[in-house]
Amino acid sequence: MPVYRDEAIVLRTQKLGESDRIVTLLTRQYGRIRAVARGVRKTSSRIGGRLEPFAHVDIQMYTGKSLDSVTQVETISAMGAPLSADYVAWTSGTAMLETAERLTPEEREPAVPQFALLVSGLRSLAGGEHDPRLILDSYLLRSLAVAGWSPSFADCAQCGEPGPHRAFAIALGGMVCERCRLPGAAAPTTEAVALLGALLSGDWLIADQSEPRARGEASGMVSAFLQWHMDRGLKSLPLVDRKTAPTVKAIPS
């Protein structure tokens, strides 16, 4: 069988038989792959602990008829341990793993930008570089942008008229001018819009200085935008402790 090696993040695992496990990986070169790790649930397994969600690994596999098989694993970074010590960081990371899997629907379809984005986001979470909720929202916006759904928080998403604008229309792709806005469009505060733009561009100086109310409002908009572009919402997202997120009011028609 052809043998290959790649760098990967473990997205998900599930039991198979008495001692095996199916591992879902996002790899650097080959995109999302599902593989069988045989005997890893035995106490004598040397690689079982290296194939847990959040693990950043160097992995060797050989191609099988339906699922590939894991033959060797070396740990690059075990990010599960630091994340498990913080509920918000853990649930935020779980939502990131689920997003990465959902945004790579085709197996073996190269997804280098998605892989690089996930590695960077998880490292930031594990290192406690910023509020986990901000890291999550930044990751969600950027991963959607990589997938082709980049929101606009400055110019009108419909006609391109320079902003700033008052209305946010999910169906149109972001902030819109008065001519393009739809009935019932949201009217986010200028602080929330500025935060969203900073999270999308990676301006952490602005993001870290944002107020709790703006963060809550921005999180609600990110969640709504994400759900609009996916067939169904993320199962893990409601588990993230968002505290009190204010509702974004609608612009009167």
N, C-alpha and C positions, 0 to 999 in steps of 0.2 A: 504494500500500500504506500502511496506517496506520503512522505513525512514533511511537515512544514513547521515553522516556528514563528511566533509573533508576540507582540506586546498586547496586553488585554486588561480590561476592567471586568470583574465579575459582576454581572447585573442581577442574576437570580439563580437559585438552585432549587431542585426538587428531587425527592427520593425516587429511586428506581430499584425495584427488587429488594433484597435483604441488605445489600451492602454497597450498592452503586448509587450514583447521583448524576442527574442531568444538569449540566451547567450552561447557562446562557451568558455569552461573553460579547463584549464590544471590543473588537480588535483594531489595531492601527491600520493594517494593510487590507484585511479581508472583510471589514464591517462586522455585522452581527452574525455570530455562529453559535449553534447548539452542539454540545459534545457530551459524551459519556465519560465520566471519571469512575473507573471500576475499582471497587474495594475501598473507596475513600471513607466509608462510614465505619469501617473496622477500626478498633482502637490501635491496631498495629500500623495503620496507614501513615506514611510519611508526608503525604501531600494533602490530606483531608483538610487540615487547618488553613492551608494556603488557598483553598477554593471556596471562600465565603464571600458574600456580597461586600462590596467596597474594596476588595483586594485588587491591587495593581500588580500584575504578574508578568513574567516572561514565561510563555507556555509553549510546549511542543506537542503536536497532535499528528495523527495520521488520518487520512481520509477514509471514511467508511461508506457503506451503501446508503444508509439513511442518516446516521449521525456520526460525526467524527469521534475519535477516541483520544483522550488525554494520556500522554505517556510521560511527560516530565513537566514540573512546575517549579519556578524559582520566584521568590517574593521580591518585588521591587519596592513596594510600600504597602504596609498593612494598615489601612486607614480606618478599619472597622473599630479597633480598640479605642482610639480617642473620640470617635463619633458616638460610641455607645455610652460614653460618660455624660453626654448632654442630650436630653430628650429632643430639644428643638433642632439641634444639629443633626441628630440621627434621622428624625422624620423628614427634615429638609433634604438630606442626602438620599433617603429612600425615594422621595418624589423626583429627584434628579435621575436616579437609576431608571425609574419607570418611564420618565420622559424620554430618556435616551433609547430605551427599547421601543417605545411607541413611534419615535421619529426615524427609526431605521427598520421599516416594515419588511424589506426584502433581505433575506439572508445572503451573505457573501457579496453584498453590494458595498464597495468601498465607501467609507464615511469618515475620512480623515479629519475634517473640521469638527464633526460631532465628537469624535474620540478625543481630540485635543481640548475641546471645550469642557468635556466631562472631567478629564484628568485635572485640568486647571481648577475647576469649580470644587471638586472633592478635596484637592490639596488645600484650597483656601478655607474650606469648612473645617477640615481636620486641624489646620494650623490656627484656627480661631482668629483669622485676620479681620473679619468684619462680622456684623450681626448675621447669624445664619439665615434669617428671613430675607435680608437684602441680597445675600449671595444666591439664594434660591431664585428670587425674582429676576435677578440679573441673568442667571443661567437660563431661566425659562424664556426670557425675551430674546437672548442671543441664540438659543437653540432653535427657536421658531424662525428667527431671521436666517439662520443657516439653511433651514428647510424651505425657505422661499417666502416666508410670511413676515417680513420685517415691518413692524408698525412705524408710523410716522408720528412724531411728537412735536414737530415744528411746522413744516409746510403742510398745506392741505393734502391729505392722502388721496383725494379724488382728482383735483384739478391742478395741484401743485402751487397754488397761491401762497406766497410767503406768509408765515405766521408772525406773531402767535395767534391762535384761534381759541375759541371758547368751547366748542363742541367736540365730543369724542364719540365716534361711530364705529363700533367693532366691525360691523359688516363691510364698512368702506376701508378699513385698515388703519384707523387712528384718528388724529385730530383733523377736523374738517372746517371749512369756512362757512359763513352764513348761507351762501348760495347752495352748497352741497350737503349741508346737514340734513339728517333724516328726523322725522318726528320722534320724540322720545329720546333723542341723543343725550348722553350724559354731559354734565357740566362740571368737570373736575376742577379743583383749585389749581392756581398757578404753581403752588408749591409741589403738588402731586405730579403735575406734568413735568416740571423741572427734574424731579426725582426719577421719573420714568426715563427721561432722556439720558440722565446720568448713568442709570443702570444699564441701558442699552449700549452706551458708548464706553462704559468702564471708567467713568469719572468718579472715583471713590472719595475724593475730597468733598464733593457735593453730597454724595450719597450718605457718607458717615455723619455729616452735619445736619441731616434732615430731621424734622420733628416727627414724633410718634404718630400724630394724626395724618401727616402726609404719607408716612410709610404704610399705614393701614389702608388709606384710600388707594394708594398705588397698588398694593397687593390685591385688592379686590378687582381692579382693572386688569391686572396681569392674569388673574385666574379666569376672568370672563373671556379675555382674548384667547387664552389657551384653549378653553373649552369650545369656543366657536370654531377653531381650526382643527379640532380632533373629533372623531366620531363619538367619543364618549369621554367624560371627565376622568381625571386620574383618581384611582382608588386611594392613593396615599396622601393626596393633597389635603383632604379634610383633617388629617391627623396632625398637621403642623399647627402649633400653637400660635395663632395670629393675634391673640388677645382681642381687644375691642377695635374692630375695623369700621370706621364710619361709612355710611352709605353715600355713594355719589349721587347727587341730585340730578334730576332731568331738567333740561332747558325747556321752558314753556314754549309751546308751539305758537 
